[in-house]
Amino acid sequence: MGIFGFIARGPGSLRPLSNAELEDEREALRQRYVSSGRDLNEAARLYDELHRYDVEMIRRANEAYVRENPNPPERRHREHGWYLSNDD
């Protein structure tokens, strides 16, 4: 996928990519961002695109965590209340 592949993708269309493809494309995008030099418009656009990739990767990580931990442990309460210290 070339330079225009990143631009042609609309919001929300990162979902069909596998995790490996998503990481590879994000790394290529990051390298382009780092080498953008003094072109601030290009750097700003690439930064926004990097953020979009990060959001998708975080969403996938959160979904994987929920699948692995379906029943989270209950909150533990202290003897004298929620926010009191133990040194009394």
C-alpha positions in Angstrom: 0.0 0.0 0.0 1.6 3.3 -1.0 1.5 6.8 0.3 -2.0 7.3 -1.0 -3.3 4.2 0.7 -2.9 5.9 4.1 -4.8 9.0 2.8 -7.5 7.0 1.0 -8.5 5.3 4.2 -11.5 6.9 5.9 -12.2 7.0 9.6 -13.0 3.6 11.1 -11.7 1.5 8.2 -8.7 0.2 10.2 -10.7 -2.6 11.6 -10.3 -5.0 8.7 -6.5 -5.0 9.2 -4.9 -7.8 11.2 -2.8 -6.8 14.2 0.5 -7.4 12.4 -0.7 -5.4 9.4 -1.8 -2.6 11.7 1.6 -2.5 13.5 3.5 -2.6 10.2 1.6 0.3 8.7 1.8 2.3 11.9 5.6 1.9 11.9 5.8 3.0 8.3 3.7 6.0 9.1 5.8 6.8 12.1 8.9 6.8 10.0 7.3 9.1 7.5 6.3 11.4 10.4 9.8 11.5 11.8 11.4 12.2 8.4 8.8 14.8 7.4 11.3 17.6 8.3 10.1 21.1 8.2 6.8 20.5 6.4 4.5 21.3 9.3 1.2 20.5 7.4 2.4 17.1 6.5 3.7 16.5 10.0 0.3 17.5 11.5 -1.6 15.3 9.1 0.7 12.3 9.9 0.4 13.0 13.6 -3.3 12.8 13.4 -3.1 9.6 11.4 -0.7 8.1 14.0 -3.2 9.0 16.7 -6.0 7.2 14.7 -3.8 4.1 14.6 -3.1 4.3 18.3 -6.8 4.6 19.1 -7.5 1.4 17.1 -4.6 -0.5 18.8 -5.8 0.6 22.2 -9.4 -0.5 21.4 -8.2 -3.9 20.3 -6.0 -4.3 23.4 -9.0 -3.4 25.6 -11.2 -5.9 23.9 -8.6 -8.6 24.3 -8.3 -7.8 28.0 -12.1 -8.0 28.5 -12.2 -11.4 26.6 -9.3 -12.8 28.8 -10.8 -11.4 32.1 -14.6 -11.7 31.8 -15.3 -11.5 35.6 -13.2 -8.8 37.1 -12.5 -9.1 40.9 -14.7 -7.2 43.2 -13.3 -4.0 44.8 -11.7 -4.5 48.2 -12.8 -2.2 51.0 -10.8 -1.2 53.9 -11.9 -1.8 57.4 -12.8 1.8 58.2 -13.9 3.0 54.9 -12.8 3.5 51.3 -10.3 6.4 51.5 -9.0 6.2 55.0 -5.4 5.3 55.7 -4.3 2.2 57.6 -2.1 3.9 60.2 -4.7 4.4 62.9 
